[in-house]
Amino acid sequence: MLHAEAYKHDEKARLHESLPNLAKGIGARSKRKDITLDSYIISATPYDDLRKKYDDGTWDRAKFADAHILFLERSEEYDYIERIFTEQLTRRCT
């Protein structure tokens, strides 16, 4: 992630934005309503290192998480696996 382009130019980082529409198209063609697609990037680069260099240098953990970029960290304060499961379960229940 340290060498990634700015978010708005990084197709890999923005993949999660296009997958829901792709899932709708697949669902329409297959006549199924239970198709969902999503993606996350799990950065091996620690947050404190990446936040200073990524995009314009102003991203906080919340902005990274909203962009589906999570960090390979697990603690009481931050758990990337919990974030993924919580988001996915919330989407399935709505």
HELIX and SHEET records of a PDB file:
HELIX    1   1 TYR A    7  HIS A    9  5                                   3    
HELIX    2   2 LEU A   15  SER A   30  1                                  16    
HELIX    3   3 TYR A   47  LYS A   53  1                                   7    
HELIX    4   4 ARG A   61  ASP A   66  1                                   6    
HELIX    5   5 TYR A   80  CYS A   93  1                                  14    
SHEET    1   A 2 ILE A  41  SER A  43  0                                        
SHEET    2   A 2 ILE A  69  PHE A  71  1                                        
END                                                                             
